[in-house]
Structure formats: C-alpha cells, structure tokens
C-alpha cells in the first residue's frame, strides 16, 4: 500500500473517537492497571500517543514536507 494523505487523514480523524469508545465506562482497575514492572496502563499509553504526536510525528512530517528527511528531530 502506498501512502495516501487523504486515507491517512481518514484514520487519524477517527483515532480520538475510537480511543474514547474503548476506554469510556471502564473501571479504574482497567484504566490504571498494568501488567507489572516496566508495563504501561491505558492512561500512560494515551499520554505517550499525545506526546508522540506533539513532539515526534508532526515535526517529522514537517521535516519530510520541507525535504529535510535526514534531519528528523530526536525523540
């Protein structure tokens, strides 16, 4: 499959609703529970996705669009 911006936006546009659907109404045990040391709970995963989008994904896309592919910001 080749990258298609329109198709990528279709998925990205649904992401927040999908996450909300899966997590709304779950008990604190499901939301805050993890599988032990060095594992993440649902809240930590969501925080990581937000952090990635703000500080990794968007800056990397901007670098690609500016044809500076070799100058990806560190993360």
C-alpha positions as MATLAB code, in Angstrom:
seq = 'XXXXXXXXXXXXXXXXXXXXXXXXXXXXXXXXXXXXXXXXXXXXXXXXXXXXXXXXXXXXXXXXXXXXXXXXXXX';
ca = [
       0.000    0.000    0.000;
       1.373    3.396   -0.945;
       0.959    6.381    1.339;
      -2.066    8.498    0.574;
      -2.599   11.639    2.673;
      -6.384   11.547    2.304;
      -6.505    7.957    3.531;
      -4.137    8.732    6.405;
      -6.369   11.598    7.498;
      -9.388    9.261    7.446;
      -7.701    7.097   10.082;
      -6.238    9.925   12.145;
      -9.605   11.667   12.225;
     -11.179    8.618   13.878;
      -8.454    7.927   16.416;
      -9.731   10.057   19.313;
     -13.294    8.729   18.965;
     -12.008    5.155   18.839;
      -9.894    5.582   21.969;
     -12.784    7.260   23.770;
     -15.119    4.410   22.786;
     -12.768    1.741   24.105;
     -11.973    3.475   27.407;
     -15.202    5.240   28.440;
     -17.034    3.467   31.215;
     -14.220    1.105   32.167;
     -13.374    0.630   35.812;
     -10.346    2.306   37.347;
      -8.740   -1.127   37.513;
      -8.815   -1.424   33.708;
      -7.746    2.177   33.115;
      -4.958    2.308   35.702;
      -3.918   -1.333   35.853;
      -0.801   -2.659   34.175;
       0.898   -5.999   33.734;
       3.693   -5.386   36.230;
       7.028   -3.662   36.261;
       8.012   -1.858   33.072;
       4.496   -2.075   31.624;
       2.097    0.779   30.976;
      -1.540    1.324   31.859;
      -4.104    2.774   29.443;
      -3.634    6.344   30.689;
       0.139    6.133   30.185;
      -0.327    4.753   26.671;
      -2.666    7.629   25.746;
      -0.238   10.156   27.242;
       2.551    8.585   25.186;
       0.489    8.819   21.973;
      -0.216   12.510   22.658;
       3.451   13.172   23.404;
       4.496   11.368   20.202;
       2.074   13.368   18.099;
       3.141   16.705   19.568;
       6.885   16.120   19.704;
       7.620   13.461   17.126;
       5.042   12.805   14.436;
       4.233   16.394   13.479;
       7.865   17.629   13.474;
       8.898   14.612   11.374;
       6.117   15.231    8.850;
       7.188   18.867    8.654;
      10.787   17.749    8.007;
       9.585   15.438    5.232;
       7.472   18.164    3.645;
      10.445   20.532    3.769;
      12.561   17.781    2.145;
      14.799   17.545    5.206;
      14.248   13.826    5.749;
      17.696   13.303    7.186;
      17.126   15.934    9.892;
      14.452   14.193   11.953;
      14.076   15.702   15.406;
      15.162   13.328   18.147;
      12.555   11.767   20.375;
];
